[in-house]
Amino acid sequence: MISDTIRTKITDTLQHNRIVLFMKGDKAQPMCGFSAQVLHILNSYNQDYATVNILEDWELREGIKEYTNWPTIPQLYIDQTFIGGCDITMELHRKGELKKIIEKE
């Protein structure tokens, strides 16, 4: 079960950043191909976004999966809403739908 501390950490991160990617590694050094792919997509939109390296905190790594009931990393959030993992992000990007979500202010 997700701890209150981890739940608070996740919600605080989402409240203070419009676009958040929970990933393996960080912007400068992604530690998996799926995380790198989502970074590449996000960088193409020229928008500010935050990343959270789940490899630095095992409890956060497991907690984010429970928070969304989604078993894989990376996880993309926009406006505190879970968008999806790598495959969903890639599909939304390909269809032009991610652009609409990101550019909506």
GUBA-565945 format. One record per residue (C-alpha): x, y, z. Coordinates in pm, 1 decimal. Layout:
<zapas>
<east->X | north->Y | up->Z>
...
</zapas>
This chain:
<zapas>
<east->0.0 | north->0.0 | up->0.0>
<east->127.3 | north->344.6 | up->-92.6>
<east->245.5 | north->543.8 | up->209.1>
<east->107.1 | north->887.1 | up->290.8>
<east->457.8 | north->1030.2 | up->247.6>
<east->490.6 | north->897.2 | up->-106.6>
<east->132.9 | north->993.7 | up->-197.3>
<east->205.0 | north->1348.6 | up->-75.9>
<east->532.8 | north->1358.8 | up->-268.6>
<east->354.7 | north->1255.5 | up->-589.1>
<east->61.9 | north->1496.2 | up->-549.0>
<east->293.7 | north->1785.9 | up->-458.4>
<east->505.5 | north->1718.3 | up->-765.8>
<east->197.3 | north->1708.7 | up->-988.2>
<east->51.3 | north->2026.7 | up->-836.2>
<east->371.9 | north->2226.0 | up->-882.9>
<east->454.5 | north->2114.7 | up->-1238.0>
<east->216.0 | north->2123.6 | up->-1532.1>
<east->395.3 | north->1842.1 | up->-1718.9>
<east->569.8 | north->1566.5 | up->-1522.9>
<east->745.4 | north->1253.6 | up->-1641.3>
<east->817.4 | north->983.8 | up->-1383.8>
<east->1101.3 | north->798.2 | up->-1549.7>
<east->1414.6 | north->590.0 | up->-1512.3>
<east->1698.1 | north->842.4 | up->-1507.6>
<east->1663.6 | north->1212.2 | up->-1581.7>
<east->1657.7 | north->1457.2 | up->-1873.2>
<east->2035.5 | north->1450.9 | up->-1907.0>
<east->2072.0 | north->1075.5 | up->-1874.1>
<east->1767.8 | north->855.0 | up->-1934.4>
<east->1830.5 | north->503.3 | up->-1808.2>
<east->1595.3 | north->314.0 | up->-2039.9>
<east->1487.1 | north->337.9 | up->-2400.4>
<east->1121.3 | north->394.9 | up->-2318.0>
<east->1204.0 | north->692.5 | up->-2095.5>
<east->1437.4 | north->828.9 | up->-2364.7>
<east->1161.3 | north->801.1 | up->-2626.4>
<east->913.0 | north->1000.5 | up->-2416.1>
<east->1182.7 | north->1262.5 | up->-2345.0>
<east->1243.4 | north->1296.4 | up->-2717.8>
<east->871.7 | north->1351.2 | up->-2776.9>
<east->840.8 | north->1607.1 | up->-2494.2>
<east->1147.4 | north->1795.8 | up->-2615.9>
<east->985.7 | north->1834.2 | up->-2958.4>
<east->712.9 | north->2054.1 | up->-2804.2>
<east->953.0 | north->2309.2 | up->-2653.9>
<east->759.9 | north->2318.5 | up->-2324.5>
<east->889.6 | north->2318.3 | up->-1969.1>
<east->845.8 | north->1987.8 | up->-1791.6>
<east->973.3 | north->1815.7 | up->-1480.9>
<east->1119.0 | north->1468.9 | up->-1451.9>
<east->1131.7 | north->1245.1 | up->-1146.8>
<east->1393.6 | north->971.0 | up->-1136.3>
<east->1217.2 | north->673.3 | up->-980.6>
<east->1545.9 | north->480.6 | up->-964.0>
<east->1654.5 | north->700.6 | up->-671.9>
<east->1366.9 | north->589.4 | up->-447.2>
<east->1233.3 | north->233.3 | up->-446.4>
<east->923.9 | north->331.3 | up->-245.0>
<east->842.0 | north->604.2 | up->-500.6>
<east->903.3 | north->359.5 | up->-786.0>
<east->643.8 | north->120.6 | up->-646.3>
<east->416.5 | north->397.6 | up->-518.4>
<east->373.0 | north->568.7 | up->-856.0>
<east->259.1 | north->237.3 | up->-1005.4>
<east->-3.6 | north->201.5 | up->-733.7>
<east->-101.3 | north->569.5 | up->-756.2>
<east->-210.9 | north->525.4 | up->-1117.8>
<east->-275.6 | north->152.1 | up->-1116.4>
<east->-31.5 | north->140.2 | up->-1410.2>
<east->246.4 | north->-120.1 | up->-1390.5>
<east->518.2 | north->38.5 | up->-1604.1>
<east->753.5 | north->334.7 | up->-1613.5>
<east->772.7 | north->596.7 | up->-1765.4>
<east->448.3 | north->766.3 | up->-1669.4>
<east->348.7 | north->1101.4 | up->-1817.9>
<east->116.3 | north->1348.5 | up->-1644.3>
<east->-21.8 | north->1673.0 | up->-1782.4>
<east->-230.7 | north->1905.6 | up->-1566.0>
<east->-226.6 | north->1642.7 | up->-1288.0>
<east->-387.3 | north->1389.0 | up->-1523.2>
<east->-218.9 | north->1060.7 | up->-1604.4>
<east->-167.4 | north->1044.4 | up->-1981.5>
<east->3.3 | north->706.6 | up->-2009.8>
<east->329.4 | north->529.0 | up->-2063.6>
<east->560.2 | north->522.5 | up->-2361.5>
<east->329.0 | north->344.4 | up->-2609.1>
<east->29.7 | north->568.3 | up->-2534.8>
<east->244.1 | north->883.0 | up->-2545.7>
<east->391.3 | north->778.1 | up->-2880.4>
<east->45.7 | north->706.0 | up->-3024.8>
<east->-99.6 | north->1037.1 | up->-2902.1>
<east->202.2 | north->1218.4 | up->-3048.2>
<east->169.7 | north->1038.0 | up->-3382.1>
<east->-199.6 | north->1129.5 | up->-3407.8>
<east->-139.0 | north->1494.2 | up->-3312.7>
<east->-350.5 | north->1458.3 | up->-2997.0>
<east->-63.4 | north->1508.2 | up->-2754.3>
<east->7.7 | north->1846.7 | up->-2911.9>
<east->-350.3 | north->1955.6 | up->-2838.7>
<east->-321.1 | north->1841.1 | up->-2477.2>
<east->17.0 | north->2009.2 | up->-2423.3>
<east->-73.2 | north->2335.3 | up->-2593.4>
<east->-403.0 | north->2370.2 | up->-2406.5>
<east->-346.5 | north->2638.8 | up->-2145.7>
</zapas>
